[in-house]
Amino acid sequence: MKAVHFVLQGKGGVGKSFIASLLAQFIAQNEPEVHFYDTDPVNTTFSKYQKLNVEVVNILTEHQSIDASRFDGLIEQLIEKEGVAVIDNGAATFIPLMQYMRENAVIELLKDSDVEVYVHVPLTGGQASRDTLVGLYTVLDIKASVVVWLNNYWGNVELNNKEFQDWQVYQDHINQVVGVIQLENWNPDTFGKDIKQMTSEHLTFEEVMQSSKYTLMPKQRLKRVQREVFNQLAQQNIFEVRLTQNED
């Protein structure tokens, strides 16, 4: 492959699978060959998006450790196949996966095999803020290129009244953090309700636009969400992008 995008966070319930679905849809519009994997042994949310044809890879053993043979096989696929991959990993396997990646120098192996590696990490406001920051530090420790997703659903992602770009973690790793994406705190009665329905039904934006279950205004709001997120992704230097689909 020419690139692989991991979505990783040690804190559950912070929008990780939603981010994986957004990434997958954006990349599928711009790449002729894509491969999507769900390695979450507890909540295989990503794989429920039937339109995306996500492959489930159970990498966890009964002893709550990484099944090396299964993950070895996945790494080999990432090297041997063409195209771009997105991998959604669950909170339950976050720590053992980090240990596996450090012990086996996975990032270095992929890079040496001419595969670009990016790790997408959600940060949240609210009660989970500190936990997601710990997850970010853990990911930064494996020396991967990181894209931070600021998920403002539970409140603005701020630390001591400072925006993320003013945080010490960003200043200390400014060359390692290669992108920052904002997910708005959308109105829960309109945008939030529409997003919740779409994600609970595991539908892509394309499926929503083609569905008779969604009326004009929900479609219009979800189209705006898609445009705002996809335009941010298109501005990152890590993607080869055709911008025409984001103009309307």
Secondary structure, DSSP 4 states (H G I P E B T S, - for coil): --EEEEE--SSSSSSHHHHHHHHHHHHHHH-SSEEEEE--SS--TGGG-GGG-PEE---B-TTSSB-HHHHHHHHHHHHHS-SEEEEE--GGGHHHHHHHHHHTTHHHHHHHTT-EEEEEEEEESGGGHHHHHHHHHHHHTTT-EEEEEEEGGGS---BTTB-GGGSHHHHHTTTTEEEEEEE----TTTHHHHHHHHHHTT--HHHHHH-TTS-HHHHHHHHHHHHHHHHHHHTSTTS---GGGG--
